[in-house]
Each structure stands twice: as structure tokens, then as C-alpha cells.
């Protein structure tokens, strides 16, 4: 009986399968620390798809190489989540009725912003008014992107606690399904 050597495709496939088995747990732990657990499997899968596509072109595929791929997929997942949050926030805003008869002069917003510290005001202005990406804000303020995100989140929470919009000016729509 003749000994049939494995084809190059079969060898590549079995090499990648071994690479996958050796690195899956480590990669999953890396990703799970960076995205919500509900998204971890999706990000790991996307990372291994990219790794498979590039596997034959890399001289020495390794866990650090795989983590680099995963870091890009984590960034993609975060951008997607940010877009989803913005859409959800927009949907909530749409639930408010238009101002009723009285023009909204912004005094409640200005008053709320005035209660914040200068650094909180600046981060809100850069994000909401200037609409700068977080990376650009980090450069402007000399911070990491993570620090910008944390400061923005905290400033937004402080702002939300301090803003008071009278319901007679901006009433909430009634739920048509409520009885």
C-alpha cells in the first residue's frame, strides 16, 4: 500500500487547528477582560477568522500575533457598541414631545453645566459640541483614550444629576399602550 503524503491544504488546516487549540483559551480570557461577556465569543470568532485568512502568510504565528488581531476586533466591537448606545440614546430622546408652546431657551442646560467643574465642562464640550473622536480628545487633553472615556462618563453622570427640565416645557409623551 502506498503512503499518501498530506496535501499542503491539509497540512495548513491541521497546523491551524493545532494553533487554534493551543491559543483559544488564552485569547478568550484576553477578550473577555475587554468586552462584555455576551460579546466575547463573537470577538474571539472574528479574531480566529482573520487569523485563518492570514495564517499562511505569517512566518511564525504566535499568541502575541493573535492578540494583536484580537485587539483590533475588540476595537471594532467597542465602536459597534458605541454606535448602538448612540442609536438607543437617540431613540430615548425621540420619546420626548416637542416643546409645548414655550420656547426652550437652554437655561436648564446652561445652569447644569455651570455646576460642573471646568474639566467636566471641557470634556462634555469636546465630545458633544465639537464632536471630536475620543482619540483626538485624548491628544488635546494629553490623556489616554481610556481616561477620556472615564472622564466623559463621569462628567455626563454629574450633568444628568444636575439638569432640571420642567415638564411643562418638555413633557414626556404618553405611552399609547398604557391603560
Helices and strands as residue ranges (DSSP letters): H 8-32, H 37-55, H 63-94, H 107-114, H 118-124, I 125-129, H 134-141, H 145-162
